Amino acid sequence: MKLRLLLAGLGISAAFPWLVYFILLGMQAKFQTQTNDFQYHDSYFMVMHVGWTGYAICFLACFALFLIGYAAYSLTRKVKS
């Protein structure tokens, strides 16, 4: 594996958890600002907490998927040759 490809995989794996985090944060903000929810205010609340361990686990999972994809691509190129 070339260094450029490895760095690209690390960058994608580091950026993906942040993207998921901001999407979930936007969904949380949308669900908590419903105007018709005034009478049920104390019946539920949403909590979203992603600590450093959650980010690290997501990073490692994304990088593992990247490596599996690269290995599968390499194997298919060798079979075609």
N, C-alpha and C positions, 0 to 999 in steps of 0.2 A: 504494500500500500504506500502510495506516495505521501509525502508530508503535507502537500497542499490538500489532498483529499481528506487526510486525517484531521487537519485543522478545520476544514469545512464541516466535517461531521461533528466535531466538538462544538463549533459555533451554532450549528442547527440544534444540537442537543441542549445547548445552554439557553437558546432563545425560545424553544418550544414551551417549556414550563411557564415562562413569563407570559406568553401569549394565552395559554390556557387560564392562567391566574387572572388576567385582565378581562377575559371573556366571562369568567365566573363572577368577577367583581361587578361587571356591568349587569349581569343577570340578577345578582343580589340587589343591586340598587333599584332595578326595574320592579322587582317583586315587592320591595318594601315601600315603594311610593305609590301604591294603588290608592286612588281617591275614595273608592267605595269600601274601604277597610276600616273606617273609623269606629264602628261598633264592635269589631272583633280585634281590637288593637292588642289586647293582652292574651289572646288565645294562642299565638305562635310568634316566633321570631326566628330569623335565619342567622346562623353564625358560620362564617367561613374563615378558617384559620389554616394557613399553609406555612408551616415553620420551615426551618432550614433542612430538617430531615425529609419533609415531603418534597421539597425542591430537589434535594440530592437524589432521592429515590426516582423521581420523575426524570431527572437528568440521566441517571444510569440506565433506566429503562429505554429512553430514547436513543442513547448511544449504542446500547445492545441491539436495538432494532436496526440501527444504521449499519452496524457491523454484520449482522445477519443478512441484510439486503446486499451489502457489498460482497459477502462471501457467495451468496446465491448468484449474483451477477457474474462473478469471476468463474464460477463453475460452469455456468451456461456458455460463457465465451470459450472456455476450453473444450467443451463438448462440441461446439459448432466448428472449431478449427480442425 
